[in-house]
Amino acid sequence: MAKTTLFTPVLIAGCIILMLSFAIRASFGVFQIPVAAEFGWLRSDFSLAIAIQNLAWGIGQPVFSAFGERFGDRKTITIGAILYALGLVLSAYAITPGQHQALAILVGFGIAGTGFGIILPLIGRVASPERRSLTLGIGSAIGSAGQAIGPPAAEFLMQSYSWQTVFLIFAGVILSALLALPFLRAPDKSKASTEPEEALLTVVSRAFRDPSYTLIFLGFFSCGYQLGFITAHFPAFITEVCGPIDPAGMLAGVGITTTSALGAAAIAVIGIANIFGSVLAGWLGGHFPKKYLLAAIYTGRTLASAIFILLPMTPASVLIYSAAMGAMWLATVPLTSGLVAQIYGVRYMGTLYGFVFLSHQIGSFLGVWLGGKMYDLSGGYTLVWWIGVGVGAFSAIVHLPIRERPLRTAAA
């Protein structure tokens, strides 16, 4: 039997869409200070818009996933890209916090229609079982490489254009993702899976009654909290903490000239390290129990964040932490989505992963919103950081009792 090609047109096209979608999504933290400064807003005003965006993404994910499984992934992605672009265009003309916060719902739904919850199940269904975990890791890595592109691109563009114009440029970028749609041909359902055909409600109901699904749901919360907080607040945090500390000397030592550039560079370093971490996690997930790998990743995140906060803050420590955190950044995604596919099958993987992802985005909402709120109340982010350390330790523990064997076998 001939070996199947790992880098299929579906995988390549899916990665392109993910990369463009994620590049824009990862850049919003760079806009935090310019937007707040132009309108004289509190930090929590724009933070709430990003938080609402993340929550809308989470709420919309199972809806878009179910729609895609019923009417087709290409239609779903088209709707998502249009909503994404529309939200960005209208946000460019928004002048009040309430307008930005309302329009964040459109952007969040747009991300749901063009992000991991749609693309990963699609490429997961195409991949053979023995290559599925690695394929999901590659999709997560290459797609999220947009994080290494988006923030520096936004920072660069804002040297010549207003943030409003950059929003309009990004709207055009996400619409360009639709050029990849012709290559997203779903496999023949008769060949894609040997699983028995069951109704969506039957599979979802069975999963919700399974304690392991609840543990996966709870465990993904801290991932969203940590990633949401860092994506939205890390650039501003770095700018303020490292700014007064001899910026001319210390920043020059790492080849960076401004603290705002250091913030964008930190997010980019996370994105670059994430490429390697996600692929490695995907490969390891095909050889070792995914629950133990997830527990190890959350433990590593917990230790890295605790050490970072306890040590003196320097540009070098920022970049070292960014690299360490980046290696574990989205390593949870191929393992979590792969765990869902392994236990509950790939037929409705999108919907089941979508509900799990809702937990991720509830955590993201809280991480972003609390970051802005606590900053306005206390003038710093210390408490929010330590909450992230605590929920990371919680996630490391709750993954340990998960039963990885297929639920159909257990129920038979």
C-alpha positions in Angstrom: 0.0 0.0 0.0 1.4 3.4 -1.0 2.1 5.8 1.8 -0.1 8.8 2.1 1.5 12.3 1.8 1.8 14.1 5.1 1.6 17.6 3.6 -1.7 17.4 1.8 -3.4 20.3 0.0 -5.9 20.4 2.8 -3.2 20.7 5.5 -1.3 23.4 3.5 -4.5 25.4 2.8 -5.7 25.1 6.4 -2.4 26.3 7.7 -2.5 29.4 5.5 -5.9 30.3 6.8 -4.9 29.7 10.4 -1.7 31.7 10.0 -3.5 34.8 8.6 -6.3 34.5 11.2 -4.0 34.0 14.1 -1.6 36.8 13.0 -4.3 39.4 13.3 -5.8 37.9 16.5 -2.3 37.9 18.2 -1.7 41.6 17.3 -4.4 43.2 19.4 -2.3 43.6 22.4 0.0 45.9 20.4 -2.9 48.3 19.8 -3.8 48.6 23.5 -1.6 51.6 24.4 -2.2 53.6 21.2 -5.9 53.2 21.3 -6.2 54.0 25.0 -3.9 57.0 24.6 -5.8 58.5 21.7 -9.1 58.5 23.4 -7.9 58.8 27.0 -9.5 55.5 28.0 -8.8 53.4 31.1 -6.7 50.3 30.4 -9.7 48.2 31.2 -11.8 49.7 28.4 -9.9 48.3 25.5 -9.1 45.2 27.6 -12.8 44.5 27.9 -13.1 44.7 24.1 -10.4 42.1 23.7 -12.0 40.0 26.5 -15.4 40.1 24.8 -13.8 39.1 21.5 -12.3 36.1 23.2 -15.6 35.1 24.8 -17.5 35.5 21.6 -14.9 33.3 19.9 -15.5 30.6 22.5 -19.3 30.9 22.4 -19.2 30.9 18.6 -16.8 28.0 18.2 -19.3 25.0 18.9 -21.9 26.8 16.8 -19.6 27.3 13.8 -18.2 23.8 14.2 -21.7 22.2 14.2 -22.6 24.4 11.2 -19.5 23.3 9.4 -20.2 19.6 10.0 -23.7 20.1 8.7 -23.3 22.5 5.8 -19.6 22.3 4.9 -16.3 23.8 6.2 -15.8 26.1 3.2 -19.1 27.9 3.8 -18.3 28.2 7.4 -14.8 29.7 6.7 -16.3 32.2 4.2 -18.9 33.4 6.8 -16.1 33.7 9.4 -13.8 35.7 7.2 -16.5 38.1 6.2 -17.5 38.7 9.9 -13.9 39.1 10.9 -13.3 41.7 8.2 -16.5 43.5 8.9 -15.7 43.7 12.6 -12.2 45.1 11.9 -13.5 47.7 9.4 -16.2 49.0 11.7 -13.7 49.0 14.7 -11.5 51.3 12.7 -14.3 53.9 12.9 -15.4 53.2 16.5 -14.7 56.1 18.9 -16.2 54.9 22.2 -15.4 51.9 24.4 -18.9 50.6 24.0 -18.6 50.6 20.2 -15.3 48.7 20.4 -16.7 46.2 22.8 -19.8 45.5 20.7 -17.8 45.1 17.5 -15.5 42.7 19.3 -18.3 40.2 19.1 -18.1 40.3 15.3 -14.4 39.8 15.4 -14.7 37.0 17.9 -17.2 35.2 15.7 -14.9 35.8 12.7 -12.0 34.1 14.6 -14.3 31.2 15.4 -15.1 30.7 11.8 -11.5 30.8 10.6 -9.5 29.4 13.6 -8.4 26.2 15.2 -11.9 24.9 16.0 -12.8 24.7 12.2 -9.4 23.9 10.6 -8.0 21.3 13.0 -11.0 18.9 12.8 -10.9 19.3 9.1 -7.2 18.3 8.8 -7.7 15.7 11.5 -10.4 13.9 9.5 -8.1 13.8 6.5 -5.1 12.4 8.4 -4.7 8.7 9.1 -5.0 7.7 12.8 -1.3 7.0 13.2 -0.4 10.4 11.8 -3.3 12.4 13.2 -1.5 13.7 16.3 1.5 14.9 14.3 -0.7 16.4 11.7 -2.6 18.4 14.3 0.7 19.5 15.8 1.9 20.7 12.4 -1.4 22.5 11.8 -1.2 24.2 15.2 2.5 25.2 14.7 2.4 26.5 11.1 -1.0 28.2 11.7 0.0 29.9 14.9 3.3 31.0 13.2 1.1 34.0 12.5 1.9 35.1 16.0 5.4 35.6 15.0 4.2 37.8 12.1 1.2 39.7 13.3 2.5 41.8 16.3 5.7 42.9 14.6 3.7 43.7 11.4 1.3 45.8 13.4 4.1 47.6 15.2 5.9 48.2 11.8 2.7 49.4 10.1 1.9 51.8 12.9 5.2 53.6 12.3 3.7 54.9 9.0 -0.1 54.6 9.4 -2.7 55.2 12.1 -4.0 52.2 14.0 -7.3 52.7 12.2 -5.6 52.2 8.8 -3.8 49.1 10.1 -7.2 47.6 11.1 -8.4 48.2 7.5 -5.3 46.6 6.1 -5.8 43.6 8.4 -9.4 43.3 7.1 -8.1 42.9 3.6 -5.6 40.3 4.8 -8.2 38.1 6.4 -10.4 38.2 3.2 -7.3 37.1 1.2 -7.5 33.8 3.2 -10.5 32.9 1.1 -8.1 32.3 -1.8 -7.2 29.0 -0.1 -10.7 27.6 0.0 -10.6 25.7 -3.3 -7.9 23.4 -1.8 -10.0 22.6 1.3 -11.7 19.5 -0.2 -13.1 17.4 2.6 -12.4 13.6 2.2 -15.1 11.2 1.1 -17.0 10.4 4.2 -17.1 6.7 3.2 -13.3 6.7 3.2 -12.5 9.2 5.9 -13.6 7.1 8.9 -14.6 3.6 9.9 -16.7 4.9 12.8 -20.4 4.0 12.9 -22.7 6.8 11.8 -24.4 8.3 14.8 -26.5 11.4 15.4 -24.7 14.5 16.6 -26.9 14.8 19.7 -26.2 11.2 20.6 -22.4 11.6 20.5 -22.5 15.0 22.3 -24.8 13.6 25.0 -22.5 10.6 25.6 -19.4 12.9 25.8 -21.1 15.2 28.4 -21.9 12.2 30.6 -18.3 11.1 30.5 -16.2 12.4 33.5 -13.1 12.5 31.3 -14.8 15.1 29.0 -15.5 17.3 32.0 -11.9 17.0 33.1 -10.7 18.0 29.6 -13.1 20.9 29.6 -11.9 22.1 33.0 -8.2 21.6 32.2 -8.3 23.8 29.1 -9.5 26.8 31.1 -6.0 27.7 32.4 -4.6 27.6 28.9 -7.0 30.3 27.8 -6.4 32.4 30.9 -2.7 32.4 30.5 -2.6 32.9 26.7 -5.4 35.6 26.8 -3.6 37.6 29.5 -0.2 37.4 27.9 -1.4 38.2 24.3 -3.4 41.2 25.5 -1.2 42.6 28.2 2.3 41.4 27.8 3.4 44.2 25.4 2.0 46.9 27.6 3.4 45.2 30.7 6.9 45.0 29.2 6.8 48.6 28.0 6.0 49.9 31.5 8.2 47.6 33.6 11.3 47.7 31.4 10.9 51.3 30.3 12.4 53.0 33.3 15.3 50.5 33.6 18.0 52.1 31.5 16.4 51.3 28.2 19.2 52.7 26.1 21.7 50.4 27.6 19.8 47.2 28.4 17.6 47.1 25.3 20.6 47.7 23.1 22.1 44.6 24.6 19.4 42.5 23.0 19.4 44.4 19.7 16.1 46.3 20.4 15.8 50.1 20.5 12.4 50.7 22.2 10.3 49.0 24.9 7.3 48.9 22.6 9.4 47.0 20.1 10.5 44.7 22.9 6.8 43.9 23.6 6.1 43.1 20.0 9.3 41.1 19.8 8.3 39.1 22.9 5.1 38.0 21.3 7.0 37.1 18.1 9.5 35.0 20.1 6.6 33.2 21.7 5.2 32.5 18.2 8.5 31.2 16.8 9.2 28.9 19.8 5.6 27.7 19.6 6.3 26.4 16.0 8.8 23.9 17.4 6.8 23.2 20.6 3.6 22.4 18.8 5.2 20.0 16.3 7.1 18.2 19.0 3.9 17.9 21.1 2.0 16.5 18.1 4.8 14.0 17.5 5.0 13.0 21.2 1.2 12.7 21.3 1.4 9.8 18.8 3.8 7.9 21.1 2.9 8.7 24.7 -0.3 9.2 26.7 -1.6 12.7 25.9 -2.9 13.3 29.4 0.5 13.0 30.9 2.0 15.3 28.2 -0.7 17.9 29.0 0.0 17.6 32.7 3.7 18.2 32.0 3.1 21.2 29.8 0.9 22.9 32.4 3.5 22.2 35.1 6.2 23.7 33.0 4.1 26.8 32.3 3.4 27.2 36.1 7.1 27.0 37.0 8.2 29.3 34.2 5.7 32.0 35.1 6.5 31.8 38.8 10.2 32.1 38.2 9.7 35.0 35.8 7.7 37.0 38.3 10.1 36.3 41.2 13.3 37.2 39.4 14.3 40.8 38.5 12.7 42.0 35.2 15.2 42.7 32.3 14.9 42.6 28.5 16.9 39.4 28.5 14.6 37.7 31.1 11.6 38.8 29.0 13.0 37.1 25.9 14.0 34.0 27.8 10.6 33.7 29.4 9.0 34.3 26.0 11.0 31.4 24.4 10.2 29.1 27.3 6.5 29.9 27.3 6.4 29.8 23.6 7.6 26.2 23.5 4.5 25.3 25.6 2.2 28.0 24.1 -0.1 26.0 21.8 1.5 22.6 22.5 -1.8 21.9 24.4 -3.9 22.3 21.2 -2.9 19.2 19.2 -2.9 17.2 22.4 -6.3 18.4 23.6 -7.9 18.1 20.1 -6.2 14.8 19.6 -7.5 13.5 22.9 -11.0 14.5 21.9 -10.6 12.6 18.6 -9.1 9.6 20.3 -11.8 9.2 22.9 -14.9 10.3 21.0 -14.0 9.9 17.3 -13.4 12.3 14.4 -17.0 12.5 12.9 -18.1 15.3 15.3 -14.6 16.2 16.5 -15.2 19.9 15.6 -18.3 20.2 17.7 -16.9 18.4 20.7 -13.6 20.3 20.6 -15.7 23.4 20.1 -17.4 22.9 23.5 -14.0 22.2 25.1 -12.6 25.3 23.5 -15.4 27.4 25.1 -13.7 26.6 28.5 -10.5 27.9 27.0 -12.1 31.1 25.9 -13.9 31.7 29.2 -10.4 31.5 30.8 -9.2 33.9 28.1 -12.0 36.3 28.8 -11.1 36.4 32.5 -7.4 36.7 31.8 -7.8 39.7 29.6 -10.5 41.4 31.6 -8.9 40.8 35.0 -5.6 42.1 33.6 -7.1 45.5 32.6 -9.3 45.7 35.7 -6.5 44.9 38.2 -4.2 47.3 36.4 -6.7 50.2 36.8 -7.3 49.3 40.5 -3.7 48.5 41.6 -1.5 50.0 38.9 0.1 46.6 38.1 -0.4 43.0 37.0 1.1 41.0 39.8 -2.1 39.5 41.2 -3.2 38.4 37.7 0.1 36.7 37.1 -0.2 34.7 40.3 -3.7 33.7 39.5 -2.3 32.3 36.2 0.2 30.3 38.2 -2.5 28.8 40.3 -4.9 27.8 37.5 -1.9 26.3 35.6 -1.2 24.0 38.6 -4.9 23.1 38.7 -4.9 22.1 35.1 -1.8 19.9 35.6 -3.6 17.9 38.2 -7.0 17.5 36.6 -5.6 15.9 33.5 -4.2 12.9 35.4 -7.4 10.9 36.0 -8.6 11.1 32.3 -9.3 7.8 30.6 -7.8 7.9 27.1 -9.4 4.8 25.6 -12.3 5.3 23.1 -15.6 5.8 24.8 -17.4 3.5 22.4 -15.2 0.6 23.5 -15.8 1.5 27.2 -19.6 1.7 26.6 -19.8 -1.6 24.6 
